Amino acid sequence: MVGTDHLPLSRHVEMHLGGDGPFAAEMGTILGRIAFIGRRLSHDIARAPLLGRLGLAGGDNVSGEAQKKLDVVANDLLVEGFSGIGSIAMILSEELDEPLLPDGGGGGAYVLCIDPIDGSSNTEINGPLGTIFGIYRRRGGGAGAGIPLPQGSEIVAAGYILYGPSTLLVYTAGDGVYGFTLDAGQGEFLLTHDRIRCPAKGRYYSANLGGRRGWDLNLGRYLDWVTEKDPGTRRPYSLRYIGALVADLHRSLIEGGLYFYPGSAGKPDGKLRLLYECAPLAFLTEQAGGRASTGTRRILELETHTAHQRCPLVIGSADEVAIYEGFLKNGKPN
Ligand code: F6P
C-alpha cells in the first residue's frame, strides 16, 4: 500500500482525475490551494509555542466552544486562501457564524466546508491536530445569500491533513483514497499511501468513554462485548483515543477499527458537525471501503437543515461499524 514513486500531489491530481476536463482542473486548483495552506499551517503549528500561538483566543465559536488561537489562525489562512478562487461559491467553516460568500458568491460551482483545526484540545500538549475539508457541488440557487446549504449526497471530494510526527494530506475525489507526506525541505506533498484500503475488521476502538452514562443502554452492551475475552474475534479490543478525530480515524483507515461519538441523554445529536466533520470523513472512509453512519442511518444520506448541525457518528472498518449498529438496534452484534 505504501507507494514508492512519491508522485507530487499536483501531478497525481492531474494524472488521476483524467487530464483536461473541467473537474480535474477545478480539483487541481482547489486541492493545490489546500496543500499550499496545509504547508503554511504545518509550519505555523510546529512553531506555535515560539510564536505565542498556544492557548485561547478569547471568544467562542457559533457552537459555543472556546476558540483557540490556532483555530483562528487556521481559519483566517483558509478563508484568505480561498478568496478569489472563482470555483468556490460559498465557504462554511466551524469558526464562522455564517456561510461566507467569497467575491459575493457568484458563479462558483462548489461549496467548501472546513474544520480548520480538528482536535484543538491537543494544542497545549503537542498532540496531533487535523484539518478537514469537504467539497460539494453547488446546487442551483442564485448569487449571494441564495446559495443553498449542501447535502451529503452532493460531496465530490474530501480529505484531511494530519499534523503529527509527519504532516500527511489524505484526499479522495471519488475514485480511491490517497495519502501524501509533506517533504518540508522540498515544499511538496509526495505520494506515500497509494489507494488506502480500510481493513474490514480491526481491534481498536476510539471513543470518549467519559460520556458513557448518558448513552443508549445498548452501547453499554457493546462496550461489554468489546472488552470481553474471545480469542476467536481477537477480543478484548484495545482502546485508543487521541482526542483528534482525524488522528483516530487515520488509525482505523490504516490498521482497522472504529471511532464513535454517539448522541447522549442531553445531546441526542452528539458533538460532531455534519457538513465539515462527519460527511467529508464519511465520503473518504466509504471510498476506502469502510463505513460511516449515525448508528442507524448512513451519514451521506442525512438531510442538511442548518450550517452547523450535529449528528452522532460511528466510522471505520465496515464489519466493526456493522457490529456497533447491530448492538444499537438489537443489543447484540447483528
Ligand atoms: O470537535 C471535534 C473533536 O475535537 C474531535 O476531533 C475529537 O474526537 C472530539 O471532538 C473530542 O471531544 P471530547 O473532548 O468530547 O472527547
Residues whose N, C-alpha, C, O or C-beta is under 5 A from the ligand:
A	BS01	F6P	D118 G119 S120 N208 G243 A244 L245 V246
